[in-house]
Amino acid sequence: MLMIRHAIGSRLFLQTEDYTITPEGEKWLITAGAKQEELDNLLAFKEELNLFVVGENEKTWYYSSDAEVEKTDTGNIQIIADHKTIYPV
């Protein structure tokens, strides 16, 4: 499950199972399906997003320090993260 939260206050912008994460060198391309309201919020707060992938035994935190967040031609959200930390749960 992918959760995208506001870095300040932890407001939940998106929670979905409809996502992909593709490693690209030292970065990760994260693409997820989102409704228009979710897209609007993610783009409005693109400099303040934390992304979490929750697995059975670990939680992975991703962050885009350059706010590389955009809407794709197919209406998905696409984020290029340059930070990744894995935590056991």
PyMOL Python script that loads the backbone (N, CA, C, O; Angstrom):
from pymol import cmd

cmd.read_pdbstr("""\
ATOM      1  N   MET A   1       0.843  -1.175   0.000  1.00  0.00           N
ATOM      2  CA  MET A   1       0.000   0.000   0.000  1.00  0.00           C
ATOM      3  C   MET A   1       0.892   1.243   0.000  1.00  0.00           C
ATOM      4  O   MET A   1       1.857   1.322   0.760  1.00  0.00           O
ATOM      5  N   LEU A   2       0.565   2.198  -0.846  1.00  0.00           N
ATOM      6  CA  LEU A   2       1.255   3.483  -0.910  1.00  0.00           C
ATOM      7  C   LEU A   2       0.398   4.537  -0.224  1.00  0.00           C
ATOM      8  O   LEU A   2      -0.794   4.665  -0.504  1.00  0.00           O
ATOM      9  N   MET A   3       1.021   5.290   0.678  1.00  0.00           N
ATOM     10  CA  MET A   3       0.362   6.428   1.316  1.00  0.00           C
ATOM     11  C   MET A   3       1.206   7.664   1.041  1.00  0.00           C
ATOM     12  O   MET A   3       2.424   7.644   1.218  1.00  0.00           O
ATOM     13  N   ILE A   4       0.561   8.733   0.612  1.00  0.00           N
ATOM     14  CA  ILE A   4       1.244  10.006   0.424  1.00  0.00           C
ATOM     15  C   ILE A   4       0.633  10.986   1.412  1.00  0.00           C
ATOM     16  O   ILE A   4      -0.570  11.246   1.401  1.00  0.00           O
ATOM     17  N   ARG A   5       1.507  11.527   2.274  1.00  0.00           N
ATOM     18  CA  ARG A   5       1.060  12.393   3.364  1.00  0.00           C
ATOM     19  C   ARG A   5       1.743  13.753   3.288  1.00  0.00           C
ATOM     20  O   ARG A   5       2.824  13.903   2.717  1.00  0.00           O
ATOM     21  N   HIS A   6       1.078  14.733   3.882  1.00  0.00           N
ATOM     22  CA  HIS A   6       1.662  16.062   4.019  1.00  0.00           C
ATOM     23  C   HIS A   6       2.761  15.979   5.079  1.00  0.00           C
ATOM     24  O   HIS A   6       2.546  15.415   6.152  1.00  0.00           O
ATOM     25  N   ALA A   7       3.923  16.530   4.786  1.00  0.00           N
ATOM     26  CA  ALA A   7       5.054  16.465   5.712  1.00  0.00           C
ATOM     27  C   ALA A   7       4.780  17.238   6.998  1.00  0.00           C
ATOM     28  O   ALA A   7       5.352  16.931   8.044  1.00  0.00           O
ATOM     29  N   ILE A   8       3.906  18.240   6.922  1.00  0.00           N
ATOM     30  CA  ILE A   8       3.569  19.041   8.093  1.00  0.00           C
ATOM     31  C   ILE A   8       2.153  18.656   8.515  1.00  0.00           C
ATOM     32  O   ILE A   8       1.193  18.986   7.819  1.00  0.00           O
ATOM     33  N   GLY A   9       2.015  17.983   9.614  1.00  0.00           N
ATOM     34  CA  GLY A   9       0.697  17.594  10.099  1.00  0.00           C
ATOM     35  C   GLY A   9       0.250  16.209   9.681  1.00  0.00           C
ATOM     36  O   GLY A   9      -0.729  15.692  10.217  1.00  0.00           O
ATOM     37  N   SER A  10       0.944  15.598   8.738  1.00  0.00           N
ATOM     38  CA  SER A  10       0.702  14.215   8.326  1.00  0.00           C
ATOM     39  C   SER A  10      -0.665  13.974   7.680  1.00  0.00           C
ATOM     40  O   SER A  10      -1.163  12.848   7.698  1.00  0.00           O
ATOM     41  N   ARG A  11      -1.274  15.012   7.113  1.00  0.00           N
ATOM     42  CA  ARG A  11      -2.563  14.851   6.410  1.00  0.00           C
ATOM     43  C   ARG A  11      -2.411  13.831   5.281  1.00  0.00           C
ATOM     44  O   ARG A  11      -1.454  13.892   4.509  1.00  0.00           O
ATOM     45  N   LEU A  12      -3.346  12.907   5.191  1.00  0.00           N
ATOM     46  CA  LEU A  12      -3.313  11.875   4.156  1.00  0.00           C
ATOM     47  C   LEU A  12      -3.905  12.429   2.862  1.00  0.00           C
ATOM     48  O   LEU A  12      -5.078  12.799   2.816  1.00  0.00           O
ATOM     49  N   PHE A  13      -3.075  12.482   1.800  1.00  0.00           N
ATOM     50  CA  PHE A  13      -3.537  12.942   0.489  1.00  0.00           C
ATOM     51  C   PHE A  13      -3.972  11.788  -0.403  1.00  0.00           C
ATOM     52  O   PHE A  13      -4.911  11.925  -1.187  1.00  0.00           O
ATOM     53  N   LEU A  14      -3.285  10.643  -0.282  1.00  0.00           N
ATOM     54  CA  LEU A  14      -3.581   9.515  -1.168  1.00  0.00           C
ATOM     55  C   LEU A  14      -3.197   8.215  -0.481  1.00  0.00           C
ATOM     56  O   LEU A  14      -2.133   8.117   0.131  1.00  0.00           O
ATOM     57  N   GLN A  15      -4.065   7.222  -0.586  1.00  0.00           N
ATOM     58  CA  GLN A  15      -3.775   5.862  -0.128  1.00  0.00           C
ATOM     59  C   GLN A  15      -4.258   4.930  -1.222  1.00  0.00           C
ATOM     60  O   GLN A  15      -5.433   4.957  -1.587  1.00  0.00           O
ATOM     61  N   THR A  16      -3.353   4.097  -1.754  1.00  0.00           N
ATOM     62  CA  THR A  16      -3.717   3.278  -2.901  1.00  0.00           C
ATOM     63  C   THR A  16      -2.867   2.017  -2.997  1.00  0.00           C
ATOM     64  O   THR A  16      -1.742   1.955  -2.500  1.00  0.00           O
ATOM     65  N   GLU A  17      -3.438   1.025  -3.649  1.00  0.00           N
ATOM     66  CA  GLU A  17      -2.701  -0.176  -4.040  1.00  0.00           C
ATOM     67  C   GLU A  17      -2.319  -0.087  -5.520  1.00  0.00           C
ATOM     68  O   GLU A  17      -1.603  -0.946  -6.035  1.00  0.00           O
ATOM     69  N   ASP A  18      -2.800   0.955  -6.196  1.00  0.00           N
ATOM     70  CA  ASP A  18      -2.579   1.156  -7.633  1.00  0.00           C
ATOM     71  C   ASP A  18      -1.348   2.041  -7.844  1.00  0.00           C
ATOM     72  O   ASP A  18      -1.476   3.243  -8.078  1.00  0.00           O
ATOM     73  N   TYR A  19      -0.155   1.442  -7.759  1.00  0.00           N
ATOM     74  CA  TYR A  19       1.074   2.213  -7.906  1.00  0.00           C
ATOM     75  C   TYR A  19       2.208   1.327  -8.415  1.00  0.00           C
ATOM     76  O   TYR A  19       2.155   0.101  -8.313  1.00  0.00           O
ATOM     77  N   THR A  20       3.231   1.975  -8.964  1.00  0.00           N
ATOM     78  CA  THR A  20       4.465   1.289  -9.352  1.00  0.00           C
ATOM     79  C   THR A  20       5.639   2.119  -8.859  1.00  0.00           C
ATOM     80  O   THR A  20       5.564   3.344  -8.758  1.00  0.00           O
ATOM     81  N   ILE A  21       6.727   1.418  -8.553  1.00  0.00           N
ATOM     82  CA  ILE A  21       7.979   2.075  -8.182  1.00  0.00           C
ATOM     83  C   ILE A  21       9.064   1.483  -9.059  1.00  0.00           C
ATOM     84  O   ILE A  21       9.304   0.275  -9.042  1.00  0.00           O
ATOM     85  N   THR A  22       9.722   2.346  -9.830  1.00  0.00           N
ATOM     86  CA  THR A  22      10.756   1.913 -10.758  1.00  0.00           C
ATOM     87  C   THR A  22      12.071   2.584 -10.390  1.00  0.00           C
ATOM     88  O   THR A  22      12.170   3.810 -10.440  1.00  0.00           O
ATOM     89  N   PRO A  23      13.094   1.796 -10.016  1.00  0.00           N
ATOM     90  CA  PRO A  23      14.403   2.402  -9.730  1.00  0.00           C
ATOM     91  C   PRO A  23      14.995   3.010 -10.999  1.00  0.00           C
ATOM     92  O   PRO A  23      14.934   2.411 -12.073  1.00  0.00           O
ATOM     93  N   GLU A  24      15.565   4.199 -10.866  1.00  0.00           N
ATOM     94  CA  GLU A  24      16.239   4.879 -11.975  1.00  0.00           C
ATOM     95  C   GLU A  24      17.541   5.457 -11.445  1.00  0.00           C
ATOM     96  O   GLU A  24      17.582   6.601 -10.991  1.00  0.00           O
ATOM     97  N   GLY A  25      18.607   4.663 -11.503  1.00  0.00           N
ATOM     98  CA  GLY A  25      19.881   5.106 -10.943  1.00  0.00           C
ATOM     99  C   GLY A  25      19.757   5.246  -9.440  1.00  0.00           C
ATOM    100  O   GLY A  25      19.420   4.287  -8.744  1.00  0.00           O
ATOM    101  N   GLU A  26      20.032   6.445  -8.937  1.00  0.00           N
ATOM    102  CA  GLU A  26      19.936   6.704  -7.497  1.00  0.00           C
ATOM    103  C   GLU A  26      18.596   7.332  -7.120  1.00  0.00           C
ATOM    104  O   GLU A  26      18.448   7.881  -6.028  1.00  0.00           O
ATOM    105  N   LYS A  27      17.623   7.250  -8.026  1.00  0.00           N
ATOM    106  CA  LYS A  27      16.289   7.793  -7.770  1.00  0.00           C
ATOM    107  C   LYS A  27      15.243   6.713  -8.016  1.00  0.00           C
ATOM    108  O   LYS A  27      15.555   5.636  -8.525  1.00  0.00           O
ATOM    109  N   TRP A  28      13.997   7.011  -7.650  1.00  0.00           N
ATOM    110  CA  TRP A  28      12.881   6.093  -7.831  1.00  0.00           C
ATOM    111  C   TRP A  28      11.730   6.844  -8.477  1.00  0.00           C
ATOM    112  O   TRP A  28      11.338   7.914  -8.011  1.00  0.00           O
ATOM    113  N   LEU A  29      11.191   6.287  -9.546  1.00  0.00           N
ATOM    114  CA  LEU A  29      10.030   6.853 -10.228  1.00  0.00           C
ATOM    115  C   LEU A  29       8.789   6.179  -9.653  1.00  0.00           C
ATOM    116  O   LEU A  29       8.594   4.975  -9.814  1.00  0.00           O
ATOM    117  N   ILE A  30       7.963   6.957  -8.989  1.00  0.00           N
ATOM    118  CA  ILE A  30       6.761   6.439  -8.336  1.00  0.00           C
ATOM    119  C   ILE A  30       5.547   6.993  -9.078  1.00  0.00           C
ATOM    120  O   ILE A  30       5.372   8.206  -9.193  1.00  0.00           O
ATOM    121  N   THR A  31       4.719   6.088  -9.576  1.00  0.00           N
ATOM    122  CA  THR A  31       3.522   6.470 -10.315  1.00  0.00           C
ATOM    123  C   THR A  31       2.317   5.834  -9.637  1.00  0.00           C
ATOM    124  O   THR A  31       2.352   4.660  -9.270  1.00  0.00           O
ATOM    125  N   ALA A  32       1.249   6.615  -9.471  1.00  0.00           N
ATOM    126  CA  ALA A  32       0.060   6.094  -8.794  1.00  0.00           C
ATOM    127  C   ALA A  32      -1.200   6.669  -9.418  1.00  0.00           C
ATOM    128  O   ALA A  32      -1.218   7.802  -9.898  1.00  0.00           O
ATOM    129  N   GLY A  33      -2.248   5.866  -9.402  1.00  0.00           N
ATOM    130  CA  GLY A  33      -3.556   6.339  -9.822  1.00  0.00           C
ATOM    131  C   GLY A  33      -4.115   7.284  -8.775  1.00  0.00           C
ATOM    132  O   GLY A  33      -3.949   7.053  -7.577  1.00  0.00           O
ATOM    133  N   ALA A  34      -4.776   8.347  -9.215  1.00  0.00           N
ATOM    134  CA  ALA A  34      -5.334   9.321  -8.278  1.00  0.00           C
ATOM    135  C   ALA A  34      -6.547   9.997  -8.904  1.00  0.00           C
ATOM    136  O   ALA A  34      -6.621  10.169 -10.120  1.00  0.00           O
ATOM    137  N   LYS A  35      -7.492  10.374  -8.053  1.00  0.00           N
ATOM    138  CA  LYS A  35      -8.659  11.143  -8.491  1.00  0.00           C
ATOM    139  C   LYS A  35      -8.253  12.610  -8.652  1.00  0.00           C
ATOM    140  O   LYS A  35      -7.202  13.020  -8.161  1.00  0.00           O
ATOM    141  N   GLN A  36      -9.071  13.386  -9.327  1.00  0.00           N
ATOM    142  CA  GLN A  36      -8.725  14.783  -9.612  1.00  0.00           C
ATOM    143  C   GLN A  36      -8.453  15.582  -8.340  1.00  0.00           C
ATOM    144  O   GLN A  36      -7.484  16.340  -8.288  1.00  0.00           O
ATOM    145  N   GLU A  37      -9.284  15.426  -7.318  1.00  0.00           N
ATOM    146  CA  GLU A  37      -9.074  16.165  -6.063  1.00  0.00           C
ATOM    147  C   GLU A  37      -7.742  15.778  -5.422  1.00  0.00           C
ATOM    148  O   GLU A  37      -7.032  16.631  -4.889  1.00  0.00           O
ATOM    149  N   GLU A  38      -7.409  14.485  -5.476  1.00  0.00           N
ATOM    150  CA  GLU A  38      -6.127  14.027  -4.935  1.00  0.00           C
ATOM    151  C   GLU A  38      -4.966  14.620  -5.729  1.00  0.00           C
ATOM    152  O   GLU A  38      -3.977  15.072  -5.152  1.00  0.00           O
ATOM    153  N   LEU A  39      -5.093  14.616  -7.056  1.00  0.00           N
ATOM    154  CA  LEU A  39      -4.061  15.217  -7.907  1.00  0.00           C
ATOM    155  C   LEU A  39      -3.873  16.694  -7.573  1.00  0.00           C
ATOM    156  O   LEU A  39      -2.742  17.164  -7.450  1.00  0.00           O
ATOM    157  N   ASP A  40      -4.963  17.416  -7.427  1.00  0.00           N
ATOM    158  CA  ASP A  40      -4.889  18.845  -7.115  1.00  0.00           C
ATOM    159  C   ASP A  40      -4.140  19.082  -5.805  1.00  0.00           C
ATOM    160  O   ASP A  40      -3.285  19.965  -5.731  1.00  0.00           O
ATOM    161  N   ASN A  41      -4.454  18.302  -4.773  1.00  0.00           N
ATOM    162  CA  ASN A  41      -3.783  18.450  -3.480  1.00  0.00           C
ATOM    163  C   ASN A  41      -2.304  18.091  -3.572  1.00  0.00           C
ATOM    164  O   ASN A  41      -1.457  18.792  -3.018  1.00  0.00           O
ATOM    165  N   LEU A  42      -1.993  17.007  -4.267  1.00  0.00           N
ATOM    166  CA  LEU A  42      -0.597  16.585  -4.392  1.00  0.00           C
ATOM    167  C   LEU A  42       0.234  17.629  -5.132  1.00  0.00           C
ATOM    168  O   LEU A  42       1.374  17.897  -4.753  1.00  0.00           O
ATOM    169  N   LEU A  43      -0.322  18.209  -6.169  1.00  0.00           N
ATOM    170  CA  LEU A  43       0.404  19.237  -6.917  1.00  0.00           C
ATOM    171  C   LEU A  43       0.527  20.534  -6.114  1.00  0.00           C
ATOM    172  O   LEU A  43       1.551  21.214  -6.184  1.00  0.00           O
ATOM    173  N   ALA A  44      -0.506  20.873  -5.359  1.00  0.00           N
ATOM    174  CA  ALA A  44      -0.476  22.096  -4.553  1.00  0.00           C
ATOM    175  C   ALA A  44       0.554  22.018  -3.426  1.00  0.00           C
ATOM    176  O   ALA A  44       1.144  23.028  -3.043  1.00  0.00           O
ATOM    177  N   PHE A  45       0.764  20.810  -2.899  1.00  0.00           N
ATOM    178  CA  PHE A  45       1.686  20.627  -1.774  1.00  0.00           C
ATOM    179  C   PHE A  45       2.921  19.822  -2.170  1.00  0.00           C
ATOM    180  O   PHE A  45       3.512  19.146  -1.327  1.00  0.00           O
ATOM    181  N   LYS A  46       3.319  19.885  -3.437  1.00  0.00           N
ATOM    182  CA  LYS A  46       4.372  19.012  -3.951  1.00  0.00           C
ATOM    183  C   LYS A  46       5.714  19.186  -3.250  1.00  0.00           C
ATOM    184  O   LYS A  46       6.542  18.276  -3.294  1.00  0.00           O
ATOM    185  N   GLU A  47       5.949  20.306  -2.616  1.00  0.00           N
ATOM    186  CA  GLU A  47       7.210  20.519  -1.900  1.00  0.00           C
ATOM    187  C   GLU A  47       7.159  19.997  -0.472  1.00  0.00           C
ATOM    188  O   GLU A  47       8.139  20.111   0.264  1.00  0.00           O
ATOM    189  N   GLU A  48       6.023  19.424  -0.071  1.00  0.00           N
ATOM    190  CA  GLU A  48       5.831  19.011   1.325  1.00  0.00           C
ATOM    191  C   GLU A  48       5.232  17.614   1.422  1.00  0.00           C
ATOM    192  O   GLU A  48       4.336  17.382   2.234  1.00  0.00           O
ATOM    193  N   LEU A  49       5.716  16.676   0.603  1.00  0.00           N
ATOM    194  CA  LEU A  49       5.130  15.337   0.574  1.00  0.00           C
ATOM    195  C   LEU A  49       6.077  14.284   1.127  1.00  0.00           C
ATOM    196  O   LEU A  49       7.279  14.307   0.865  1.00  0.00           O
ATOM    197  N   ASN A  50       5.518  13.369   1.891  1.00  0.00           N
ATOM    198  CA  ASN A  50       6.199  12.154   2.320  1.00  0.00           C
ATOM    199  C   ASN A  50       5.432  10.977   1.738  1.00  0.00           C
ATOM    200  O   ASN A  50       4.203  10.937   1.794  1.00  0.00           O
ATOM    201  N   LEU A  51       6.161  10.022   1.183  1.00  0.00           N
ATOM    202  CA  LEU A  51       5.555   8.833   0.589  1.00  0.00           C
ATOM    203  C   LEU A  51       5.973   7.623   1.406  1.00  0.00           C
ATOM    204  O   LEU A  51       7.150   7.458   1.728  1.00  0.00           O
ATOM    205  N   PHE A  52       5.008   6.779   1.739  1.00  0.00           N
ATOM    206  CA  PHE A  52       5.282   5.580   2.515  1.00  0.00           C
ATOM    207  C   PHE A  52       4.708   4.368   1.799  1.00  0.00           C
ATOM    208  O   PHE A  52       3.555   4.373   1.369  1.00  0.00           O
ATOM    209  N   VAL A  53       5.520   3.337   1.677  1.00  0.00           N
ATOM    210  CA  VAL A  53       5.047   2.049   1.181  1.00  0.00           C
ATOM    211  C   VAL A  53       5.070   1.116   2.379  1.00  0.00           C
ATOM    212  O   VAL A  53       6.121   0.873   2.973  1.00  0.00           O
ATOM    213  N   VAL A  54       3.905   0.598   2.725  1.00  0.00           N
ATOM    214  CA  VAL A  54       3.765  -0.238   3.910  1.00  0.00           C
ATOM    215  C   VAL A  54       3.677  -1.692   3.482  1.00  0.00           C
ATOM    216  O   VAL A  54       2.763  -2.089   2.760  1.00  0.00           O
ATOM    217  N   GLY A  55       4.641  -2.478   3.937  1.00  0.00           N
ATOM    218  CA  GLY A  55       4.655  -3.905   3.672  1.00  0.00           C
ATOM    219  C   GLY A  55       4.375  -4.675   4.943  1.00  0.00           C
ATOM    220  O   GLY A  55       4.089  -4.087   5.986  1.00  0.00           O
ATOM    221  N   GLU A  56       4.456  -5.990   4.856  1.00  0.00           N
ATOM    222  CA  GLU A  56       4.142  -6.829   6.012  1.00  0.00           C
ATOM    223  C   GLU A  56       5.141  -6.640   7.151  1.00  0.00           C
ATOM    224  O   GLU A  56       4.745  -6.573   8.314  1.00  0.00           O
ATOM    225  N   ASN A  57       6.427  -6.554   6.830  1.00  0.00           N
ATOM    226  CA  ASN A  57       7.453  -6.468   7.866  1.00  0.00           C
ATOM    227  C   ASN A  57       8.283  -5.192   7.813  1.00  0.00           C
ATOM    228  O   ASN A  57       9.233  -5.040   8.581  1.00  0.00           O
ATOM    229  N   GLU A  58       7.935  -4.276   6.917  1.00  0.00           N
ATOM    230  CA  GLU A  58       8.709  -3.048   6.821  1.00  0.00           C
ATOM    231  C   GLU A  58       7.874  -1.915   6.232  1.00  0.00           C
ATOM    232  O   GLU A  58       6.867  -2.131   5.557  1.00  0.00           O
ATOM    233  N   LYS A  59       8.331  -0.709   6.514  1.00  0.00           N
ATOM    234  CA  LYS A  59       7.739   0.496   5.941  1.00  0.00           C
ATOM    235  C   LYS A  59       8.878   1.254   5.264  1.00  0.00           C
ATOM    236  O   LYS A  59       9.942   1.444   5.853  1.00  0.00           O
ATOM    237  N   THR A  60       8.651   1.681   4.032  1.00  0.00           N
ATOM    238  CA  THR A  60       9.675   2.406   3.289  1.00  0.00           C
ATOM    239  C   THR A  60       9.209   3.836   3.076  1.00  0.00           C
ATOM    240  O   THR A  60       8.094   4.081   2.617  1.00  0.00           O
ATOM    241  N   TRP A  61      10.090   4.780   3.419  1.00  0.00           N
ATOM    242  CA  TRP A  61       9.800   6.200   3.281  1.00  0.00           C
ATOM    243  C   TRP A  61      10.553   6.734   2.076  1.00  0.00           C
ATOM    244  O   TRP A  61      11.761   6.531   1.953  1.00  0.00           O
ATOM    245  N   TYR A  62       9.843   7.416   1.189  1.00  0.00           N
ATOM    246  CA  TYR A  62      10.435   8.071   0.022  1.00  0.00           C
ATOM    247  C   TYR A  62      10.170   9.567   0.121  1.00  0.00           C
ATOM    248  O   TYR A  62       9.167  10.001   0.688  1.00  0.00           O
ATOM    249  N   TYR A  63      11.090  10.347  -0.443  1.00  0.00           N
ATOM    250  CA  TYR A  63      10.958  11.797  -0.409  1.00  0.00           C
ATOM    251  C   TYR A  63      11.580  12.385  -1.672  1.00  0.00           C
ATOM    252  O   TYR A  63      12.603  11.896  -2.151  1.00  0.00           O
ATOM    253  N   SER A  64      10.970  13.417  -2.201  1.00  0.00           N
ATOM    254  CA  SER A  64      11.505  14.135  -3.362  1.00  0.00           C
ATOM    255  C   SER A  64      11.995  15.499  -2.904  1.00  0.00           C
ATOM    256  O   SER A  64      11.193  16.416  -2.724  1.00  0.00           O
ATOM    257  N   SER A  65      13.302  15.645  -2.712  1.00  0.00           N
ATOM    258  CA  SER A  65      13.831  16.911  -2.206  1.00  0.00           C
ATOM    259  C   SER A  65      13.734  18.033  -3.233  1.00  0.00           C
ATOM    260  O   SER A  65      13.801  19.207  -2.869  1.00  0.00           O
ATOM    261  N   ASP A  66      13.576  17.693  -4.512  1.00  0.00           N
ATOM    262  CA  ASP A  66      13.440  18.698  -5.564  1.00  0.00           C
ATOM    263  C   ASP A  66      11.988  18.914  -5.988  1.00  0.00           C
ATOM    264  O   ASP A  66      11.728  19.608  -6.970  1.00  0.00           O
ATOM    265  N   ALA A  67      11.051  18.332  -5.265  1.00  0.00           N
ATOM    266  CA  ALA A  67       9.610  18.465  -5.559  1.00  0.00           C
ATOM    267  C   ALA A  67       9.293  18.096  -7.001  1.00  0.00           C
ATOM    268  O   ALA A  67       8.546  18.801  -7.679  1.00  0.00           O
ATOM    269  N   GLU A  68       9.864  16.988  -7.470  1.00  0.00           N
ATOM    270  CA  GLU A  68       9.610  16.518  -8.835  1.00  0.00           C
ATOM    271  C   GLU A  68       8.305  15.724  -8.848  1.00  0.00           C
ATOM    272  O   GLU A  68       8.306  14.496  -8.768  1.00  0.00           O
ATOM    273  N   VAL A  69       7.209  16.445  -8.948  1.00  0.00           N
ATOM    274  CA  VAL A  69       5.866  15.876  -8.895  1.00  0.00           C
ATOM    275  C   VAL A  69       5.075  16.434 -10.072  1.00  0.00           C
ATOM    276  O   VAL A  69       5.034  17.647 -10.281  1.00  0.00           O
ATOM    277  N   GLU A  70       4.449  15.548 -10.840  1.00  0.00           N
ATOM    278  CA  GLU A  70       3.644  16.028 -11.966  1.00  0.00           C
ATOM    279  C   GLU A  70       2.515  15.063 -12.282  1.00  0.00           C
ATOM    280  O   GLU A  70       2.540  13.895 -11.892  1.00  0.00           O
ATOM    281  N   LYS A  71       1.532  15.574 -12.992  1.00  0.00           N
ATOM    282  CA  LYS A  71       0.422  14.764 -13.492  1.00  0.00           C
ATOM    283  C   LYS A  71       0.839  14.207 -14.847  1.00  0.00           C
ATOM    284  O   LYS A  71       1.349  14.943 -15.691  1.00  0.00           O
ATOM    285  N   THR A  72       0.624  12.914 -15.058  1.00  0.00           N
ATOM    286  CA  THR A  72       0.982  12.299 -16.332  1.00  0.00           C
ATOM    287  C   THR A  72      -0.121  12.529 -17.362  1.00  0.00           C
ATOM    288  O   THR A  72      -1.214  12.986 -17.028  1.00  0.00           O
ATOM    289  N   ASP A  73       0.180  12.207 -18.609  1.00  0.00           N
ATOM    290  CA  ASP A  73      -0.817  12.335 -19.681  1.00  0.00           C
ATOM    291  C   ASP A  73      -2.017  11.421 -19.461  1.00  0.00           C
ATOM    292  O   ASP A  73      -3.107  11.687 -19.968  1.00  0.00           O
ATOM    293  N   THR A  74      -1.816  10.338 -18.701  1.00  0.00           N
ATOM    294  CA  THR A  74      -2.902   9.393 -18.433  1.00  0.00           C
ATOM    295  C   THR A  74      -3.662   9.727 -17.154  1.00  0.00           C
ATOM    296  O   THR A  74      -4.550   8.974 -16.754  1.00  0.00           O
ATOM    297  N   GLY A  75      -3.326  10.853 -16.502  1.00  0.00           N
ATOM    298  CA  GLY A  75      -4.056  11.284 -15.319  1.00  0.00           C
ATOM    299  C   GLY A  75      -3.560  10.713 -14.017  1.00  0.00           C
ATOM    300  O   GLY A  75      -4.247  10.815 -13.001  1.00  0.00           O
ATOM    301  N   ASN A  76      -2.381  10.111 -14.015  1.00  0.00           N
ATOM    302  CA  ASN A  76      -1.781   9.603 -12.785  1.00  0.00           C
ATOM    303  C   ASN A  76      -0.872  10.663 -12.181  1.00  0.00           C
ATOM    304  O   ASN A  76      -0.547  11.661 -12.825  1.00  0.00           O
ATOM    305  N   ILE A  77      -0.470  10.437 -10.946  1.00  0.00           N
ATOM    306  CA  ILE A  77       0.543  11.283 -10.322  1.00  0.00           C
ATOM    307  C   ILE A  77       1.883  10.584 -10.485  1.00  0.00           C
ATOM    308  O   ILE A  77       1.978   9.366 -10.340  1.00  0.00           O
ATOM    309  N   GLN A  78       2.912  11.355 -10.784  1.00  0.00           N
ATOM    310  CA  GLN A  78       4.253  10.796 -10.944  1.00  0.00           C
ATOM    311  C   GLN A  78       5.221  11.604 -10.087  1.00  0.00           C
ATOM    312  O   GLN A  78       5.265  12.832 -10.170  1.00  0.00           O
ATOM    313  N   ILE A  79       5.990  10.906  -9.269  1.00  0.00           N
ATOM    314  CA  ILE A  79       6.920  11.551  -8.350  1.00  0.00           C
ATOM    315  C   ILE A  79       8.290  10.911  -8.527  1.00  0.00           C
ATOM    316  O   ILE A  79       8.411   9.687  -8.559  1.00  0.00           O
ATOM    317  N   ILE A  80       9.313  11.739  -8.640  1.00  0.00           N
ATOM    318  CA  ILE A  80      10.679  11.231  -8.681  1.00  0.00           C
ATOM    319  C   ILE A  80      11.282  11.473  -7.307  1.00  0.00           C
ATOM    320  O   ILE A  80      11.536  12.613  -6.918  1.00  0.00           O
ATOM    321  N   ALA A  81      11.509  10.385  -6.577  1.00  0.00           N
ATOM    322  CA  ALA A  81      12.059  10.462  -5.230  1.00  0.00           C
ATOM    323  C   ALA A  81      13.570  10.274  -5.276  1.00  0.00           C
ATOM    324  O   ALA A  81      14.083   9.470  -6.056  1.00  0.00           O
ATOM    325  N   ASP A  82      14.274  11.020  -4.437  1.00  0.00           N
ATOM    326  CA  ASP A  82      15.723  10.887  -4.367  1.00  0.00           C
ATOM    327  C   ASP A  82      16.191  10.446  -2.979  1.00  0.00           C
ATOM    328  O   ASP A  82      17.389  10.427  -2.697  1.00  0.00           O
ATOM    329  N   HIS A  83      15.254  10.097  -2.132  1.00  0.00           N
ATOM    330  CA  HIS A  83      15.570   9.635  -0.782  1.00  0.00           C
ATOM    331  C   HIS A  83      14.715   8.411  -0.471  1.00  0.00           C
ATOM    332  O   HIS A  83      13.523   8.372  -0.775  1.00  0.00           O
ATOM    333  N   LYS A  84      15.345   7.418   0.139  1.00  0.00           N
ATOM    334  CA  LYS A  84      14.626   6.195   0.517  1.00  0.00           C
ATOM    335  C   LYS A  84      15.203   5.674   1.829  1.00  0.00           C
ATOM    336  O   LYS A  84      16.416   5.517   1.965  1.00  0.00           O
ATOM    337  N   THR A  85      14.329   5.410   2.785  1.00  0.00           N
ATOM    338  CA  THR A  85      14.724   4.824   4.062  1.00  0.00           C
ATOM    339  C   THR A  85      13.759   3.693   4.384  1.00  0.00           C
ATOM    340  O   THR A  85      12.544   3.854   4.275  1.00  0.00           O
ATOM    341  N   ILE A  86      14.307   2.544   4.783  1.00  0.00           N
ATOM    342  CA  ILE A  86      13.486   1.376   5.122  1.00  0.00           C
ATOM    343  C   ILE A  86      13.499   1.187   6.638  1.00  0.00           C
ATOM    344  O   ILE A  86      14.554   1.197   7.271  1.00  0.00           O
ATOM    345  N   TYR A  87      12.305   1.014   7.204  1.00  0.00           N
ATOM    346  CA  TYR A  87      12.140   0.811   8.638  1.00  0.00           C
ATOM    347  C   TYR A  87      11.469  -0.535   8.887  1.00  0.00           C
ATOM    348  O   TYR A  87      10.495  -0.861   8.208  1.00  0.00           O
ATOM    349  N   PRO A  88      11.962  -1.330   9.847  1.00  0.00           N
ATOM    350  CA  PRO A  88      11.234  -2.554  10.211  1.00  0.00           C
ATOM    351  C   PRO A  88       9.993  -2.183  11.021  1.00  0.00           C
ATOM    352  O   PRO A  88       9.988  -1.192  11.751  1.00  0.00           O
ATOM    353  N   VAL A  89       8.937  -2.997  10.881  1.00  0.00           N
ATOM    354  CA  VAL A  89       7.725  -2.767  11.682  1.00  0.00           C
ATOM    355  C   VAL A  89       7.390  -4.009  12.479  1.00  0.00           C
ATOM    356  O   VAL A  89       6.405  -4.022  13.217  1.00  0.00           O
TER     357      VAL A  89
END
""", "prot")
cmd.dss("prot")
cmd.show_as("cartoon", "prot")
cmd.util.cbc("prot")
cmd.orient("prot")
